[in-house]
Amino acid sequence: MTSDAAKVLVARSQSKVVALLALGAVSIFLTYLGLSAFDTSLPMIGLRQLRWPPRDLAAFFLFLAAVSFGTTVWQAGRRLNQNVDVVVRCHS
């Protein structure tokens, strides 16, 4: 190796697959809760005790589901499009 040669270290950040699967599952669960809040005959898991109107509760859960789904898509895009975050050149 010549003296003007340099080592290059490249750092890439990627989200973990488990985190993507968890975010997807949370999105699906929140969507189910939001849609089931419209039906007053379905018993919900203690959420009726909050005494919120069903439409407000549904809108809240569907908003959270949309945010969770958007985060999932954003992180999946980061995983598929591998950008270089840091490039370090070590001269010796």
DSSP file (Angstrom, degrees, kcal/mol; ACC not computed):
  #  RESIDUE AA STRUCTURE BP1 BP2  ACC     N-H-->O    O-->H-N    N-H-->O    O-->H-N    TCO  KAPPA ALPHA  PHI   PSI    X-CA   Y-CA   Z-CA
    1    1 A M              0   0    0      0, 0.0     2,-0.1     0, 0.0     0, 0.0   0.000 360.0 360.0 360.0 135.0    0.0    0.0    0.0
    2    2 A T    >   -     0   0    0      1,-0.1     3,-1.1     4,-0.0     0, 0.0  -0.360 360.0-112.0 -81.6 165.4    1.4    3.4   -0.9
    3    3 A S  T 3  S+     0   0    0      1,-0.2    89,-0.3    -2,-0.1    -1,-0.1   0.739 114.4  55.4 -72.1 -22.3    1.6    6.3    1.6
    4    4 A D  T 3  S+     0   0    0     88,-0.1    -1,-0.2    87,-0.1     2,-0.2   0.472  83.2 107.7 -90.5   0.1   -1.0    8.4   -0.2
    5    5 A A    <   -     0   0    0     -3,-1.1    87,-0.7    86,-0.0     2,-0.4  -0.500  55.0-159.2 -74.3 147.0   -3.6    5.6    0.0
    6    6 A A  E     -A   91   0A   0     -2,-0.2     2,-0.4    85,-0.1    85,-0.2  -0.950  16.1-125.6-130.4 147.2   -6.5    6.2    2.4
    7    7 A K  E     -A   90   0A   0     83,-1.9    83,-2.7    -2,-0.4     2,-0.5  -0.735  24.6-153.4 -86.8 140.4   -9.0    4.0    4.2
    8    8 A V  E     -A   89   0A   0     -2,-0.4     2,-0.5    81,-0.2    81,-0.2  -0.972   7.0-166.2-120.2 124.4  -12.6    4.9    3.7
    9    9 A L  E     -A   88   0A   0     79,-2.9    79,-2.7    -2,-0.5     2,-0.5  -0.935   6.0-165.5-108.9 129.6  -15.2    4.1    6.3
   10   10 A V  E     -A   87   0A   0     -2,-0.5     2,-0.5    77,-0.2    77,-0.2  -0.962   2.6-160.0-119.8 129.2  -18.9    4.4    5.3
   11   11 A A  E     -A   86   0A   0     75,-2.6    74,-2.4    -2,-0.5    75,-1.4  -0.929   9.4-177.4-111.2 129.2  -21.7    4.4    7.8
   12   12 A R  E     -A   84   0A   0     -2,-0.5     2,-0.5    72,-0.2    72,-0.1  -0.975  15.4-145.0-123.2 137.9  -25.3    3.7    6.7
   13   13 A S        +     0   0    0     70,-0.5     2,-0.4    -2,-0.4    70,-0.3  -0.885  22.0 173.3-105.0 133.7  -28.3    3.8    8.9
   14   14 A Q        -     0   0    0     -2,-0.5     2,-0.2    68,-0.1    65,-0.1  -0.992  30.6-120.2-135.2 142.6  -31.1    1.3    8.4
   15   15 A S        -     0   0    0     60,-0.4     2,-0.2    -2,-0.4    -2,-0.0  -0.530  38.7-105.1 -78.3 151.7  -34.2    0.6   10.4
   16   16 A K     >  -     0   0    0     -2,-0.2     4,-1.7     1,-0.1     5,-0.1  -0.475  16.2-129.1 -80.0 148.7  -34.6   -2.9   11.8
   17   17 A V  H  > S+     0   0    0      1,-0.2     4,-2.5     2,-0.2     5,-0.2   0.863 108.7  57.5 -64.3 -36.8  -37.1   -5.3   10.2
   18   18 A V  H  > S+     0   0    0      1,-0.2     4,-2.4     2,-0.2    -1,-0.2   0.897 105.4  50.8 -62.4 -39.6  -38.6   -6.1   13.6
   19   19 A A  H  > S+     0   0    0      2,-0.2     4,-2.5     1,-0.2    -1,-0.2   0.892 109.7  50.4 -65.1 -39.4  -39.4   -2.4   14.1
   20   20 A L  H  X S+     0   0    0     -4,-1.7     4,-2.1     2,-0.2    -2,-0.2   0.908 111.5  47.7 -64.6 -41.4  -41.0   -2.2   10.7
   21   21 A L  H  X S+     0   0    0     -4,-2.5     4,-2.3     2,-0.2    -2,-0.2   0.895 112.0  50.1 -66.1 -39.3  -43.2   -5.3   11.5
   22   22 A A  H  X S+     0   0    0     -4,-2.4     4,-2.5     2,-0.2    -2,-0.2   0.914 110.6  49.2 -65.5 -42.6  -44.1   -3.9   14.9
   23   23 A L  H  X S+     0   0    0     -4,-2.5     4,-2.2     1,-0.2    -2,-0.2   0.889 111.0  50.7 -64.0 -38.3  -45.1   -0.5   13.4
   24   24 A G  H  X S+     0   0    0     -4,-2.1     4,-2.1     2,-0.2    -2,-0.2   0.907 110.7  48.5 -63.6 -41.9  -47.2   -2.3   10.8
   25   25 A A  H  X S+     0   0    0     -4,-2.3     4,-2.5     2,-0.2    -2,-0.2   0.897 110.8  50.5 -65.7 -40.3  -48.9   -4.4   13.5
   26   26 A V  H  X S+     0   0    0     -4,-2.5     4,-2.6     2,-0.2     5,-0.2   0.897 109.2  52.3 -64.0 -39.5  -49.6   -1.2   15.5
   27   27 A S  H  X S+     0   0    0     -4,-2.2     4,-2.0     2,-0.2    -2,-0.2   0.920 111.3  46.1 -61.4 -44.3  -51.1    0.4   12.4
   28   28 A I  H  X S+     0   0    0     -4,-2.1     4,-2.2     2,-0.2    -2,-0.2   0.916 113.5  48.9 -65.6 -43.3  -53.4   -2.5   11.8
   29   29 A F  H  X S+     0   0    0     -4,-2.5     4,-2.4     1,-0.2    -2,-0.2   0.909 112.1  47.9 -64.6 -42.9  -54.5   -2.6   15.4
   30   30 A L  H  X S+     0   0    0     -4,-2.6     4,-2.4     2,-0.2    -1,-0.2   0.864 110.4  52.5 -67.5 -34.8  -55.2    1.1   15.6
   31   31 A T  H  X S+     0   0    0     -4,-2.0     4,-2.5    -5,-0.2     5,-0.2   0.919 109.6  49.4 -64.3 -43.0  -57.2    0.9   12.4
   32   32 A Y  H  X S+     0   0    0     -4,-2.2     4,-2.6     2,-0.2    -2,-0.2   0.926 111.9  48.3 -60.4 -45.1  -59.3   -1.9   13.8
   33   33 A L  H  X S+     0   0    0     -4,-2.4     4,-1.2     1,-0.2    -2,-0.2   0.906 112.1  49.6 -62.9 -40.7  -59.9    0.1   17.0
   34   34 A G  H  < S+     0   0    0     -4,-2.4     4,-0.5     1,-0.2    -2,-0.2   0.909 114.3  43.5 -65.1 -42.5  -60.8    3.2   15.0
   35   35 A L  H >< S+     0   0    0     -4,-2.5     3,-0.8     1,-0.2     4,-0.5   0.861 112.5  52.3 -72.0 -34.9  -63.3    1.3   12.8
   36   36 A S  H >< S+     0   0    0     -4,-2.6     3,-0.5     1,-0.2     6,-0.3   0.711  96.2  69.6 -74.8 -18.1  -64.8   -0.6   15.7
   37   37 A A  T 3< S+     0   0    0     -4,-1.2    -1,-0.2     1,-0.2    -2,-0.2   0.750  91.1  61.3 -70.3 -21.9  -65.4    2.6   17.6
   38   38 A F  T <  S+     0   0    0     -3,-0.8     2,-0.8    -4,-0.5    -1,-0.2   0.818  93.4  71.2 -70.4 -29.6  -68.1    3.5   15.1
   39   39 A D    X   -     0   0    0     -3,-0.5     3,-0.8    -4,-0.5    -1,-0.1  -0.788  64.4-169.6 -91.8 111.9  -70.1    0.4   16.0
   40   40 A T  T 3  S+     0   0    0     -2,-0.8    -1,-0.1     1,-0.2    -3,-0.0   0.621  80.3  66.8 -77.9 -11.5  -71.6    0.9   19.5
   41   41 A S  T 3  S+     0   0    0      2,-0.1    -1,-0.2     0, 0.0    -2,-0.0   0.698  82.4  88.4 -82.2 -17.7  -72.6   -2.7   19.8
   42   42 A L  S <  S-     0   0    0     -3,-0.8     2,-0.4    -6,-0.3    -3,-0.0  -0.661  80.0-129.6 -81.1 129.4  -69.0   -4.0   19.9
   43   43 A P        -     0   0    0      0, 0.0     2,-0.2     0, 0.0    -2,-0.1  -0.652  25.2-153.4 -75.8 130.8  -67.5   -4.1   23.4
   44   44 A M        -     0   0    0     -2,-0.4     2,-2.4    -7,-0.0     4,-0.2  -0.658  33.0 -88.8-102.5 163.0  -64.1   -2.4   23.4
   45   45 A I  S    S-     0   0    0     -2,-0.2    -1,-0.0     1,-0.2     0, 0.0  -0.423  89.0 -56.6 -75.2  75.8  -61.3   -3.2   25.7
   46   46 A G  S >  S+     0   0    0     -2,-2.4     3,-0.6     1,-0.1    -1,-0.2   0.506 110.0 115.5  70.9   4.2  -62.2   -0.7   28.5
   47   47 A L  G >   +     0   0    0      1,-0.2     3,-1.4     2,-0.2     5,-0.4   0.717  62.4  67.4 -81.7 -19.4  -62.2    2.2   26.2
   48   48 A R  G >  S+     0   0    0      1,-0.3     3,-1.3    -4,-0.2    -1,-0.2   0.737  88.3  69.3 -68.5 -20.7  -65.9    2.9   26.6
   49   49 A Q  G <  S+     0   0    0     -3,-0.6    -1,-0.3     1,-0.3    -2,-0.2   0.610  81.9  72.4 -74.7 -10.2  -65.2    3.9   30.2
   50   50 A L  G <  S-     0   0    0     -3,-1.4    -1,-0.3    -4,-0.1    -2,-0.2   0.674  98.1-139.1 -73.1 -16.6  -63.4    7.0   28.9
   51   51 A R    <   +     0   0    0     -3,-1.3    -2,-0.1     1,-0.2    -3,-0.1   0.803  48.1 149.2  60.5  34.3  -66.8    8.3   28.1
   52   52 A W        -     0   0    0     -5,-0.4    -1,-0.2     1,-0.1    -2,-0.1  -0.688  57.5-100.0 -87.1 149.0  -65.7    9.8   24.8
   53   53 A P     >  -     0   0    0      0, 0.0     4,-2.3     0, 0.0     3,-0.3  -0.454  33.9-119.5 -63.3 143.5  -68.2   10.0   21.9
   54   54 A P  H  > S+     0   0    0      0, 0.0     4,-2.6     0, 0.0     5,-0.2   0.845 110.8  53.2 -57.8 -35.8  -67.6    7.1   19.5
   55   55 A R  H  > S+     0   0    0      2,-0.2     4,-2.5     1,-0.2     5,-0.2   0.906 110.2  47.0 -68.8 -38.7  -66.9    9.4   16.6
   56   56 A D  H  > S+     0   0    0     -3,-0.3     4,-2.2     2,-0.2    -1,-0.2   0.911 113.5  48.6 -66.1 -40.8  -64.3   11.3   18.4
   57   57 A L  H  X S+     0   0    0     -4,-2.3     4,-2.3     2,-0.2    -2,-0.2   0.904 112.2  49.2 -63.7 -41.8  -62.7    8.1   19.7
   58   58 A A  H  X S+     0   0    0     -4,-2.6     4,-2.6    -5,-0.2     5,-0.2   0.918 110.8  49.3 -64.3 -43.8  -62.7    6.7   16.1
   59   59 A A  H  X S+     0   0    0     -4,-2.5     4,-2.1     1,-0.2    -1,-0.2   0.894 110.7  51.4 -63.7 -38.9  -61.2    9.8   14.7
   60   60 A F  H  X S+     0   0    0     -4,-2.2     4,-2.2     2,-0.2    -2,-0.2   0.938 113.2  43.5 -62.3 -47.9  -58.4    9.7   17.4
   61   61 A F  H  X S+     0   0    0     -4,-2.3     4,-2.3     1,-0.2    -2,-0.2   0.885 113.7  50.5 -67.7 -38.3  -57.5    6.1   16.7
   62   62 A L  H  X S+     0   0    0     -4,-2.6     4,-2.1     2,-0.2    -1,-0.2   0.862 109.5  51.8 -69.0 -33.7  -57.7    6.5   12.9
   63   63 A F  H  X S+     0   0    0     -4,-2.1     4,-2.3    -5,-0.2    -2,-0.2   0.933 111.0  47.3 -63.9 -45.8  -55.4    9.6   13.2
   64   64 A L  H  X S+     0   0    0     -4,-2.2     4,-2.5     1,-0.2    -2,-0.2   0.885 111.2  52.1 -62.6 -37.8  -52.9    7.5   15.3
   65   65 A A  H  X S+     0   0    0     -4,-2.3     4,-2.7     2,-0.2    -1,-0.2   0.896 108.9  50.2 -64.6 -39.7  -53.1    4.7   12.7
   66   66 A A  H  X S+     0   0    0     -4,-2.1     4,-2.5     2,-0.2    -2,-0.2   0.905 111.8  47.4 -65.8 -41.0  -52.4    7.1    9.9
   67   67 A V  H  X S+     0   0    0     -4,-2.3     4,-2.2     2,-0.2    -2,-0.2   0.924 113.9  47.7 -64.4 -43.8  -49.3    8.5   11.7
   68   68 A S  H  X S+     0   0    0     -4,-2.5     4,-2.1     2,-0.2    -2,-0.2   0.905 113.1  47.9 -64.1 -41.9  -48.1    5.0   12.5
   69   69 A F  H  X S+     0   0    0     -4,-2.7     4,-2.5     2,-0.2    -2,-0.2   0.907 110.7  51.5 -66.6 -41.1  -48.6    3.9    8.9
   70   70 A G  H  X S+     0   0    0     -4,-2.5     4,-2.3     1,-0.2    -2,-0.2   0.893 110.1  49.3 -61.4 -39.9  -46.8    7.0    7.6
   71   71 A T  H  X S+     0   0    0     -4,-2.2     4,-2.5     2,-0.2    -1,-0.2   0.883 109.8  52.2 -65.9 -38.0  -43.9    6.2    9.9
   72   72 A T  H  X S+     0   0    0     -4,-2.1     4,-2.4     2,-0.2    -2,-0.2   0.928 111.3  45.7 -62.8 -45.7  -43.8    2.6    8.6
   73   73 A V  H  X S+     0   0    0     -4,-2.5     4,-2.3     2,-0.2    -2,-0.2   0.906 113.0  50.9 -64.9 -41.3  -43.7    3.7    5.0
   74   74 A W  H  X S+     0   0    0     -4,-2.3     4,-1.9     2,-0.2    -2,-0.2   0.923 113.0  44.8 -62.0 -45.4  -41.0    6.3    5.8
   75   75 A Q  H  X S+     0   0    0     -4,-2.5     4,-1.9     2,-0.2   -60,-0.4   0.870 111.9  52.2 -69.3 -36.1  -38.8    3.8    7.6
   76   76 A A  H  X S+     0   0    0     -4,-2.4     4,-2.2    -5,-0.2    -1,-0.2   0.895 109.0  51.3 -65.5 -38.1  -39.3    1.1    4.9
   77   77 A G  H  X S+     0   0    0     -4,-2.3     4,-2.5     1,-0.2    -2,-0.2   0.887 108.6  51.0 -63.9 -39.1  -38.3    3.7    2.3
   78   78 A R  H  < S+     0   0    0     -4,-1.9     5,-0.3     1,-0.2    -1,-0.2   0.876 110.7  49.7 -63.9 -36.7  -35.1    4.5    4.3
   79   79 A R  H  < S+     0   0    0     -4,-1.9    -2,-0.2     1,-0.2    -1,-0.2   0.895 115.2  42.0 -70.2 -39.2  -34.4    0.7    4.4
   80   80 A L  H  < S+     0   0    0     -4,-2.2     2,-0.9     1,-0.2    -2,-0.2   0.852 112.5  55.1 -77.4 -34.7  -34.8    0.3    0.7
   81   81 A N  S  < S-     0   0    0     -4,-2.5     2,-1.0    -5,-0.2    -1,-0.2  -0.820  81.3-156.9-101.9  95.6  -33.0    3.5   -0.3
   82   82 A Q        -     0   0    0     -2,-0.9     2,-0.3    -3,-0.1    -3,-0.1  -0.617  13.5-173.4 -81.9 103.4  -29.6    3.1    1.4
   83   83 A N        -     0   0    0     -2,-1.0     2,-0.6    -5,-0.3   -70,-0.5  -0.681  27.7-116.4 -93.5 149.9  -28.1    6.6    1.8
   84   84 A V  E     -A   12   0A   0     -2,-0.3   -72,-0.2     1,-0.2     3,-0.1  -0.769  30.3-179.4 -85.4 123.3  -24.7    7.2    3.0
   85   85 A D  E     +     0   0A   0    -74,-2.4     2,-0.4    -2,-0.6   -73,-0.2   0.885  66.2  13.5 -89.0 -45.1  -24.8    9.1    6.3
   86   86 A V  E     -A   11   0A   0    -75,-1.4   -75,-2.6     2,-0.0     2,-0.5  -0.998  56.4-168.1-138.5 134.9  -21.2    9.5    7.2
   87   87 A V  E     -A   10   0A   0     -2,-0.4     2,-0.5   -77,-0.2   -77,-0.2  -0.992  11.4-173.6-122.6 124.8  -18.0    9.1    5.1
   88   88 A V  E     -A    9   0A   0    -79,-2.7   -79,-2.9    -2,-0.5     2,-0.6  -0.968   7.9-161.3-120.7 129.9  -14.7    9.1    7.0
   89   89 A R  E     -A    8   0A   0     -2,-0.5     2,-0.7   -81,-0.2   -81,-0.2  -0.951   5.7-159.0-112.2 124.6  -11.3    9.1    5.3
   90   90 A C  E     -A    7   0A   0    -83,-2.7   -83,-1.9    -2,-0.6     2,-0.5  -0.897   5.6-161.6-104.8 115.1   -8.4    8.0    7.4
   91   91 A H  E      A    6   0A   0     -2,-0.7   -85,-0.1   -85,-0.2   -87,-0.1  -0.807 360.0 360.0 -95.2 133.4   -5.0    9.1    6.1
   92   92 A S              0   0    0    -87,-0.7    -1,-0.1    -2,-0.5   -88,-0.1   0.413 360.0 360.0-121.5 360.0   -2.0    7.3    7.4
